[in-house]
Amino acid sequence: MAARRVGNDLSRRKSDPTSSKLGNNEAVVAAELPWGSLKVVGNMSIDFHSLPAKFTVQNLLLELFSMFEKKIQYVCIEEPLDKFLNKSLKRCDDTYLDNLLRTLGNVSEVCLPSILEALIKWYEEQISIRKRSTNENKDRSQKALLAVNYLFCIVLIELLPQLHFHPTDCEKYVNYILHLSFNEISKGNRDPAAYGINLHNCLIVAETFAEVIGVLSQTHAKLVQKTFFTLLNECRKETPLTQSGVTNIISLLMAMKFYRIKTSQVSEIEQGVSFLDELASYYLEIDLKQKDLKHAIVGLLVEILLPVAAVSL
């Protein structure tokens, strides 16, 4: 039945409206884009009668999520467990994926809130699915979780620079992403033994979430600073400071690794200097015995100041 339907549809013109009527569980003929070539696809939740812009975004997202599913399966089942995610899912290594992300980034100029909503729903659903399957093979399920987080970050890094086109419409998504990023960065440091063979991949994911925070700092510097110091002050309440507390603070500092001070406006420079001043004050308050903590703060100051120095040269 499905084969006959496909054969009949292939003989129709693309403009024939009856070719977009879908039956349950049938293969259908559709175009990748309204003006593209025909291809046989499964019965997906695309509204073929929608406007071209909506259709394009839906198709892009479905194509992206389908590709991610294949990559997650490949990384977790066919590859060795100890292979690093940033090698398996290397950015700029898959031309088709790069083009998809670039296209999605371009269209997000006009519909970023909707794309972020769909992306977050996909992420939460994937995390829920992977967590339910942890009993089957703990290490592989854990790597799948990390792969989902890594791919989620890759998309965010591409999309979030468009936030300046939607200064108020994306606030709830920005808050969600920011708190999620800080939480995921500290997760591996809280209990590194729980990750076993996946510990290095956990650190890779943490660094990728730090990149997300860095991108957010370009449009929401005040919010990033406020969230950082709120979390830092929570950690500082612990007296005396235990090794666990020190580890949590260091992970927070590492989360700001990609924070960058913008130098195009005087107000932005002042805001950046204020942030550095607070960090320096905290450095002076720390006991001399906490060498690891002092070293982490100095390292962060260097990470932030070097790009500023490069711009001023």
C-alpha positions in Angstrom: 0.0 0.0 0.0 2.7 2.4 1.0 4.8 1.5 -2.0 1.9 2.1 -4.4 1.3 5.4 -2.7 4.9 6.5 -3.1 4.9 5.4 -6.8 1.7 7.4 -7.5 3.0 10.4 -5.7 6.2 10.4 -7.6 4.3 10.8 -10.8 2.5 13.9 -9.5 3.7 17.4 -9.9 5.2 19.0 -6.8 2.4 21.6 -6.9 -0.3 19.0 -6.6 -1.9 19.7 -3.2 -3.1 16.1 -2.8 0.4 14.9 -2.5 0.7 16.5 0.9 -2.2 14.4 2.4 -0.8 12.0 5.0 -2.0 8.6 5.9 -1.1 6.9 9.2 2.3 5.2 9.1 2.7 5.7 5.4 5.8 6.9 3.5 5.1 10.1 1.8 6.8 12.3 -0.9 7.9 15.7 0.2 10.4 18.3 -0.7 13.2 19.3 1.7 12.1 22.8 1.2 9.0 24.0 -0.7 11.2 24.8 -3.7 13.4 21.7 -3.4 13.6 18.3 -5.0 11.3 15.5 -4.0 12.3 12.8 -1.6 10.6 9.9 0.2 10.3 10.6 3.9 8.5 9.0 6.8 5.3 10.4 8.2 6.7 13.2 10.4 4.9 15.8 12.3 5.4 18.5 9.7 2.5 20.6 8.6 2.9 20.7 4.8 0.2 23.3 4.5 2.1 25.8 6.8 3.7 28.9 5.6 7.2 28.5 4.0 9.0 30.1 6.9 7.4 27.9 9.5 7.8 24.8 7.3 11.5 25.6 6.8 12.2 25.9 10.5 10.2 22.7 11.3 12.1 20.8 8.7 15.5 22.1 9.8 14.8 21.1 13.4 13.5 17.7 12.6 16.5 17.1 10.3 18.9 18.3 13.0 17.3 16.2 15.8 17.3 13.1 13.5 21.0 13.6 12.8 21.7 14.0 16.5 19.9 10.8 17.3 22.1 8.9 14.8 25.3 10.5 16.1 24.3 9.7 19.7 23.7 6.0 18.8 27.0 5.8 16.9 29.0 7.4 19.7 27.5 5.3 22.4 27.2 1.9 20.7 29.7 1.6 17.9 32.6 3.7 19.3 34.9 2.8 22.2 33.6 4.1 25.5 36.8 6.0 26.3 36.8 8.0 23.0 36.5 11.7 23.7 33.2 13.4 22.6 35.0 16.4 21.1 36.8 13.9 18.8 33.7 11.9 17.9 31.5 14.9 17.5 34.2 17.3 16.3 32.9 20.7 15.3 33.5 21.8 11.7 34.2 18.1 10.8 30.7 17.4 9.3 29.9 19.8 6.5 26.2 18.9 6.4 25.8 19.4 10.1 27.7 22.7 10.0 25.5 23.9 7.2 22.4 22.9 9.1 23.6 24.8 12.2 24.6 27.8 10.2 21.2 27.9 8.5 19.4 27.5 11.8 21.5 30.4 13.2 20.5 32.6 10.3 16.8 31.9 10.5 16.9 32.4 14.3 17.3 36.1 13.7 13.5 36.2 13.2 12.3 33.2 15.3 14.8 32.5 18.0 12.3 32.1 20.9 10.5 29.4 19.0 13.7 27.6 18.1 15.0 27.7 21.7 11.7 26.4 23.0 11.8 23.4 20.6 15.5 22.8 21.4 14.9 22.8 25.1 12.0 20.5 24.8 14.1 18.1 22.7 16.9 18.3 25.3 14.6 17.6 28.3 13.0 14.7 26.5 16.4 13.2 25.5 17.7 13.5 29.1 14.5 11.8 30.4 14.9 9.0 27.9 18.6 8.4 28.7 18.1 8.5 32.4 15.4 5.8 32.2 17.8 3.5 30.3 20.7 3.8 32.8 20.0 0.3 34.2 20.8 -1.4 30.8 24.4 -0.3 30.6 25.4 2.4 33.0 28.6 3.6 31.2 27.0 3.7 27.7 23.9 5.4 29.0 26.0 7.9 30.8 28.0 8.7 27.7 24.7 9.1 25.8 23.6 11.7 28.4 26.9 13.5 28.0 26.6 13.4 24.2 23.1 14.9 24.4 24.5 17.7 26.6 27.4 18.3 24.2 25.2 18.5 21.1 22.8 20.8 23.0 25.7 23.1 23.7 26.9 23.1 20.1 23.5 24.3 18.9 23.3 27.0 21.6 26.7 28.3 20.7 25.5 28.8 17.2 22.1 30.3 18.2 22.8 32.5 21.2 24.7 35.3 19.3 21.3 36.2 17.8 19.9 37.1 21.2 20.4 40.8 20.5 17.6 40.5 17.9 15.2 39.4 20.7 16.2 41.4 23.8 13.1 40.6 25.9 11.4 37.6 24.2 14.1 35.1 25.3 14.6 36.0 28.9 13.0 32.8 30.4 15.1 30.7 28.0 18.3 32.6 28.9 17.7 32.1 32.6 17.1 28.4 32.0 20.2 27.9 29.9 22.4 29.9 32.3 21.4 28.0 35.5 21.6 24.7 33.6 25.1 25.5 32.4 26.4 26.4 35.9 24.7 23.2 37.3 26.2 20.9 34.7 29.7 22.4 35.1 29.7 21.7 38.8 28.1 18.3 38.5 31.3 16.4 37.5 33.4 18.2 40.1 30.9 17.2 42.9 31.3 13.5 42.3 34.0 12.7 39.8 34.1 9.0 40.9 30.5 8.5 39.7 31.6 9.1 36.1 34.3 6.4 35.9 35.5 5.9 32.4 33.4 8.9 31.3 35.1 11.4 33.6 37.1 13.1 30.8 34.0 13.4 28.6 32.2 14.9 31.6 35.0 17.6 31.8 34.7 18.2 28.0 30.9 18.8 28.4 31.6 21.1 31.4 34.0 23.2 29.2 31.4 23.3 26.4 28.8 24.6 28.8 31.4 27.2 29.9 31.5 28.3 26.2 27.8 28.7 26.3 28.1 31.0 29.3 30.8 32.9 27.4 28.4 33.5 24.5 25.7 34.6 26.9 28.1 37.1 28.5 28.2 39.0 25.2 24.5 40.0 25.5 23.7 39.3 29.2 26.9 40.2 31.0 25.1 41.6 34.1 22.9 38.5 34.4 25.9 36.2 34.1 27.8 38.2 36.7 24.8 38.3 39.1 24.2 34.5 38.8 27.9 33.8 39.3 28.3 35.9 42.4 25.0 34.6 43.8 26.3 31.0 43.5 29.7 32.0 44.8 28.3 33.6 47.9 26.3 30.5 48.5 29.5 28.4 48.5 31.3 31.0 50.7 28.7 30.6 53.5 30.3 27.2 54.4 32.5 27.7 57.4 35.1 26.3 57.7 35.6 25.8 54.0 35.9 22.1 53.3 37.6 20.5 50.3 34.2 19.9 48.8 33.5 23.6 49.1 36.8 24.5 47.5 36.1 22.2 44.6 32.6 23.8 44.1 34.1 27.3 44.0 36.8 26.2 41.6 34.2 24.7 39.3 32.3 28.0 39.4 35.4 29.9 38.5 36.1 27.6 35.6 32.5 28.2 34.4 33.6 31.8 33.7 36.6 30.7 31.7 35.1 32.1 28.4 33.6 35.3 29.9 34.8 38.2 27.9 34.7 41.9 28.6 33.3 44.0 25.8 35.3 47.1 25.0 33.1 48.8 22.4 31.2 51.0 25.0 32.5 52.8 28.1 29.7 51.4 30.2 30.7 47.8 29.1 34.3 48.4 30.1 33.2 49.8 33.5 31.0 46.8 34.0 33.9 44.5 33.2 36.2 46.3 35.5 33.7 46.1 38.3 33.5 42.3 37.8 37.3 42.1 37.9 37.4 44.3 41.0 35.0 41.9 42.9 37.1 38.9 41.9 40.3 40.6 43.1 38.7 41.5 46.4 37.6 37.9 46.9 41.2 36.8 46.1 42.5 39.1 48.9 40.0 37.7 51.3 41.1 34.1 50.8 43.4 32.4 53.3 46.9 32.0 52.1 46.6 28.3 52.8 44.0 27.9 50.1 46.6 27.8 47.3 44.4 25.9 44.8 41.6 28.5 45.2 44.0 31.4 44.8 45.5 29.8 41.7 42.1 29.3 40.2 41.2 33.0 40.6 44.4 34.1 39.1 43.9 31.8 36.2 40.5 33.2 35.6 41.8 36.8 35.8 44.4 35.9 33.2 41.8 34.3 30.9 39.7 37.4 31.0 42.4 40.0 30.8 44.5 38.5 27.9 41.8 39.2 25.2 41.4 42.7 26.6 45.1 43.3 26.3 45.1 41.9 22.8 42.4 44.3 21.7 44.2 47.3 23.2 47.6 46.5 21.5 
